[in-house]
């Protein structure tokens, strides 16, 4: 899995999530990328991105996140897709609001993450961006999808992408869970906690914060279970909610399989 990581100075969790075997062939490497945000990118990071021939980028962040930490990268050959409707300014995003609870515990944080994962697949703004991601994939070329940390909103659309391409569930969950290693959560925990505490103006218990900073297979399972409950399967959701019908799915598999 570590060979999927693409090292940058200040862009975290940037990796190629192609290369998996499927019944339709092996997914091509160098076409599917996932990442955390580019707000802290160095000049060297920007130069490296410029060599990657990325044709589209889908930024899943909310308006307030994009305003608070604007991306430092753009390229005239890469279409940037985002949705800033319904917000702006520097209001706290919901996950930070959740950390303002007076009785914050590891269990309350975990419960919040599970509820978040149940909601993400049905958030209208994210559904629109997920549709944009699949539409851009159908047009061909390499693309990258990211949110703030590249783990939750990004983790769900990457899992759905691999599902659409026919990757087996064990591999999908392995790709998702690899985020914990990719960002070296244990080593980065003190710095991340300090930044969150500075923004919130309060001290946090690291044990209560940890369930929000990493990923857990139960979170992704919660999202997929919510999808199954409403649509019967993730493939039905991809077709009915994200607009990827049989012909579009076949074309996607042809374009991304070696």
Buried (B, 14 or more C-beta within 10 A) or exposed (E): EEEBBBEBEEBBBBBBBBBBEBEBBEBBBEBBBBBBBBBBBEEEBBEBBEEBEBBBBBBBBBBBBBBBBEBBBEBEEBBEBBBBEEBEEEBBBEBBEBBEEEEBEBEBBBEBBBEBBBBBBBBEBBBBBBBBBBBBBBEBBBBBBBBBBBBBBBBBBBBBBBBBBBBBEEBBBBBBBBBBBBBEBEEEBEEBBEEBBEEBEEEBEEEBBBBBBBBBEEBBBBBBEBBEEEBEEBBEBBBEBBBBEEEBBEBBBEBBBE
